[in-house]
Amino acid sequence: MLPIIAIIKNSGRAEALPEIVSRGSCPWRGNDLLRDARLLVLKTIEGSTAEERGDWGVMQEKFAPT
């Protein structure tokens, strides 16, 4: 799974809800789980500092499963 996010350069905010791309079959497509995942990505991005958003390694850590 890969979140795709358009971020406004001047403000650092997400332009819209992220898209989530997956490979292979995705039986939950169209389900609330996909919407919840998109909202979680958006919440994580908006809760990050501008410095964190510019550091791919930090953002990967924030999204890594625990």
C-alpha positions in Angstrom: 0.0 0.0 0.0 1.2 3.4 -0.9 -0.3 6.7 0.1 -0.2 9.5 -2.5 -0.4 13.0 -1.1 -0.5 16.4 -2.8 1.0 18.9 -0.4 0.8 22.7 -0.9 4.3 24.0 -0.9 3.7 27.3 0.8 1.6 26.1 3.6 2.7 22.5 3.9 -0.9 21.3 4.2 -2.5 18.5 2.2 -4.4 19.7 -0.8 -7.0 17.0 -0.5 -7.5 13.6 1.1 -4.6 11.2 0.2 -5.2 8.5 -2.4 -4.2 5.0 -1.4 -2.7 2.7 -4.1 -2.5 -1.0 -3.6 -1.2 -3.8 -5.8 -3.1 -7.0 -6.3 -6.6 -7.7 -5.1 -8.0 -5.4 -2.5 -11.3 -7.0 -1.1 -12.0 -4.0 1.1 -11.9 -1.4 -1.7 -15.0 0.9 -1.3 -15.2 -0.1 2.4 -14.9 2.2 5.4 -11.4 0.8 6.1 -10.0 2.6 3.0 -11.7 5.9 4.1 -10.3 5.5 7.6 -6.8 4.8 6.2 -7.0 8.0 4.1 -8.1 10.0 7.2 -5.3 8.5 9.3 -2.7 9.5 6.7 -4.1 13.0 6.5 -4.2 13.4 10.3 -0.5 12.2 10.6 0.6 14.6 7.9 -1.2 17.6 9.5 0.1 16.7 12.9 3.7 16.8 11.7 6.0 19.8 11.7 7.2 21.3 8.4 10.7 19.8 9.1 9.2 16.3 9.7 7.2 16.5 6.4 10.3 17.3 4.5 12.2 14.3 5.9 11.1 11.1 4.1 12.8 8.9 6.8 10.8 10.5 9.6 7.5 10.2 7.7 8.2 6.5 7.0 8.8 5.9 10.7 5.5 7.6 11.5 3.6 5.2 9.2 5.6 2.1 10.0 3.4 -0.6 11.7 4.3 -1.2 15.4 
